[in-house]
Amino acid sequence: MQKPSGAPPIHYSGHQLHRVVEPSDHVAAPLRFRQRHIEALAGGAGQSVQVGLPRHIHTETELSQGRILVHTPRPGFYFGAYDLEYLQDNRLSVKETPSLFCGLMLSGAPSRLDISGHGSVEVRPGTPLIINFAEDAVCEGFCKAGTHCCGIGIRLTRDFFDSEFSPTAATALRSLRSFMEGGTAVRMIGGSTRLNAIADQTLSGPCEQTLQALYLEGLAFAFLAELSRLEAAETQAASTELKPHEYRRVRRVADFLDANLERSISLASLSRLAGVNATTLGRQFQTIHGETIFNYVRARRLERARSLLRNGEMPVSQVGYSVGFTSAAAFATAYRRKFGHPPSREVLSS
């Protein structure tokens, strides 16, 4: 695919920040972003960003290439997604005002986010992250040249929570609002296949700007709704239905599964690890994650496989085996069922 040599024209118009799309531009060629483009995009999400560059890098140097989407469905509700390859080492410094950030990294290497007054937070692919900025703060992260990363996120301010909602919507948002009313805090929550599907649809949606605005509008609220459901379920499980040690037990099992996706692990083995019988473990696991252990493992394997395919880390024929599938046919079938296309297309699109 031929990559454009010029910088993408960035327009900001009220509630929608986008690049200008030519009538013939129906295929998303990767765009190249410079420092001023990144700062303009951040401004569209109500943030202030500083890009720290090595001394030998000029401010007009292209820093990354790929796709960045930013949309504001309503005041105080910012929705964005990115699928980027970093071309230069750079450090991003984001000035955060009081708000609630909820994000999900789909692929890329685990990284650290430094939050002033709070410390470091590890950002891991496949694990939703919620950060409440109770006061002004600065977040810093490092982007390494030659690496690829993609993800999705929302940022909610008090203006959003104070706006008018139907009684049903207000109830659905109650848990997130309660979290925002506390102090500065970071929470990792269990993901879901539905949340990952929304993220994938956001990044694979139409590029034509009129359709894109409508498309992102629906996905933004779908992402918020699923995130609210997951956070509320986890809060309830941790505070009422499940005791703290039961919650920690399930998280320990989930972390073990995430670290051993390539292995075939029996439910009996997990039960011994958790110290409870299989029925109890399965019920508590589903309470927190909203899906069975089997479905959780299959979804995480496929998400890991997609990351490997997009990064070109190994041949397609080896990816399925590396994440625990016992045959190439079984991997291809499961991949097509989840993402709607064969693994080979992921490599071609990358």
N, C-alpha and C positions, 0 to 999 in steps of 0.2 A: 504494500500500500504506500503510495507516495505521500510524504508528509509535507504540509505547507510550510514554507520558509518564513512567511510573515507572521506578525503577532496578531492574535484574534481581536477584532473590534469588540469592545465591551460597552454595552449600553445599560444604563440604569433608568428605569421609568416607573417610579412609584413602587408598586408591589412586585415587580418582576425584573430580575436581572438576568440577562441572557446575551449571547453573541448574536450578531446579525446572520441570518441564514439565507443564502442565495436560493432562488427558485429551483435551481438544479441540484441543490445540496440535500440529497435524501440519504446519503451515507455519512456516518459520523467519522470523518477523517480526524486524526488526533490534532488537537490545538496545542499551541505552545504558549506558555505563560511566562511573563516577566514580572519583576517585582511590583510594578505599578498595577498590573492586572490583578495580582493576588490581593493587593491592598484595596482595590476597588470592589472586588467580589466580597471581601470581608465587610466592607462598609455597607454593602447591600444586606448583610445579615446583622447589622447593628453592632459590629465589632470594630476594634482598631487593631491592626496587625503591623508589626515591624518584622522585616526579613533581614536577618543577620547573615552577611556574606563574607567569605574570605577576602582579604584585601586585594587579591589579584583579580577578583570577579567584578566586572562592571555592572552597574545597576540595570543596564539594558540587556544584560545577558539572559537568554532563555533558561529558566530554572526548572521547568517541568513540562511534560506534554501529556495530553489525554483529554479528559472531560471534567468540567466542574459545573454543577447545577445549583442554583440558589433560587428559592421561591418563598414568598411571604403570603400565606393563605389569609391571614388576618393580623391586625396590629398586635405585636408582641409574640408572634408565632413565626419562627424562621425555620425553614426546611432546606436541607442541602445534601448533596451527594458528590462524590469525587471518584475518579478512576484514573490514577496518575502514575507516570514513570518520572522519577526525579533525575534531572540531567546534571545538577550541580549540588554539592553539599551546601546546605543552608539550615539556619536555625530560625524557626518561627516563634515569635513572641506575641501572644494575643492578650490584649487588655480586656478582661471580663468585668462587666458590671453585674449587679445582683440579678441572677437568672438561674434557670434550671437547664442544664445541658444533658441530653440523652443521645448516645451514639452507639453505633455498631460497626466495627471494622470487619469487612468481609474477607479480605486477604491481605497478605503482607506479613513481615516479621514482627513478633512482639516488640513493643517499644515502650519507652518511659515518658511520662508527662510530668513535668515539674510544676507544681502549683504553689505560688507564694503563700506562706503562712500555713501550709498544710503538709507539704512534702511531695514525694514522688509517688506516682500511680502507674502500675503496669497496664498497658493496653494490649489485650490479646484478641486475635481474630476469633470471631464467633461468640464472644462474650459481651453482651450489652453492658454499657457503662452509664451510670447516672451520676452527675456531679451537681451539687447545689452550691452555687456561689452566693453566700449570704451577704458578702460585701465585695467591694472592688478587689480584683486579684489579677495576677499575671500568670499565664500558662505558657510554658516553653517546651518545645519538642524539636528533635533533630531529624532532618530529612537527608538521607544518604544517597549520593549519586549512584545511579545504576539499579536502584531498587524500585519495586512496584508496590502500590498500595491502593486499595479502594474501600470505601465505606459510605455510611449514611448517618445523618444525625438531625436532631431538632434542638432548637433553643427557645425556651419559653420565659417571658418576663412577667412581672406582676400585672402589667396591663392586660395580658392575655387572660390570666386567671380572674381578673376583676371584671372582665367583659361579661355580657349577658349570655347565659346558656339555658337550654331547656333543663328541667329538673333531672331528666335521665342522664344527660351529658354531664351536668354538674356532679352527680353522684359518681359517674365513671372516673372523673378527674380528681375526686376527693383525696385519694391516696397520694398522687403526685403533688397536689397542692399542700398537703400536710407535710410532705418531705421538704418542700421549698420553704415552709415557714420555720424550719429548724435552722441550726447553724450550718456552716460550711461542712460538707460531708461528701464522701464518695461511696457509691454502692455498686457492686457487681451483681447482676441478676441472671437467672437462667434464661436462655434464649428459647426460641421456638422455630419450627419450620415455617410457620406463617410469617414471622418477622423477617426471616431470611428471604422468603419469596418476595415480600414487598420491596426489600432493598434491591434484589436482583431486577425486579420489574422497573424500578426507578432508573437504574443505570442502563437498561436496555430499551427504554422507551423511545418515542419519536423525537426527531431532532427539529422538525418544523415548528417554529416558535408558537404559533397559535394553538396547535394541538398539544404542544409540550406544556403550556401553561395549564390547560384543562387536565391533562394527564397527571401532572405533579400535584394539582389541587386535591384530587381524589386520593393519591398515594400518601400525601402528607397526613391527612386525617386518618387513613388506614393505619399508618405507622404509629401515630399517636394513640389510637384506640388499642392496638395490640400491645404497645409498650405499657399503657395504663393497666391493661389486664394482667400482664406479667408482673408488674411491680406490686399491684394490689394483692395478687395471689401469693407472692413471696412474702409480703409484709404480714398477711394473714397467717400464712404457714409458720412464720418465724415467731409470731406473737401469740397465737391462739392454738390452732390445731396441732402444730408440732412444737415440741419443746426445743430450746436452743441446742441441746446436744443432738437431737434428732435432725435438726436442720443442718448442723455441721457434718453429721454423718453422711447425709445425702450429697452435700457439696464435696466431701472427700471422695465419694464414689464417682461423682461427675468429673472431678479433676483427674482421678485415676484413669477413667475412660478416655478423657481428652489426651492424656499423655501416652496412651497405649492403643491408639486407633488401629494400628497394623496387626494387633494380636487378636486371636479368637478367645474371648473370655467368657466363661460360663456364668450363669446366674448363681450357681452354687459357690463359685469362687468369690463373686462380689458379695454374697451373703456372709461368707467367712470374713472378708475384709471389713464389712460393716458391723459384724457382730449381731446380726438379726436374721430371722428366717426370710426366705425369698419373697413370700407374700407380703410381709410388712415392708420390706425394702422397696418392692415394686409399687406399693400403694403410696408410700411417702415420696418416692422419686416422682411419681406422676403428679402428686399434689403440688410440688415445687416447679417442675418443668413442663407440666401440661401435656406430657406424652410418655409413652412407655420407654423403658430402658433400651429395648431393641430399636425403636424408631429414633431415639436420641442418637444412638451410636451410628445408625445408618446415615442420618442427616449430617452428623459431624464428619463422617468419612467422605461423603460427597462434597461437602464444603471445603474440606482439606484438599481433595482431589482437584477441585476447580482452581484453588489457589496455586497448586503445583502446575496445572496446565497453563494458566495465565502467565506465570512467571517463567515458563519454559525450562523448569528445573530437571525434567527427565522425559524420556519418550512416552508417548501416549500408552504404548503397550505395557509399560511398567508402572504407570500411575495407579491403576486399580489395585495391583498387588501390594503396592507400598502403603496403601491405606486400609488393607485388610480384606479386600475382595478375593475370593478363591479362584475366579476365572474372569477372563477378559469379557466374555459374553454377559455374565451376571453384572459386571461393572457398567458396561455400555447400556444395558437395559435399565438399570437403576438410575443412571445419570440422565438418560433421555426422559424417564418418567418424572424426575424432579425438576429438571431445567428446560425440558422441551426440545432439546437438540442433542446430538451425539457428542462425546468428548472431543472428537477431532475438530469440530467446528469452533470450540473454545480456543484451540491453538491457532486456527486460521484467523479468527477475529482479533486475537492478540497481536 
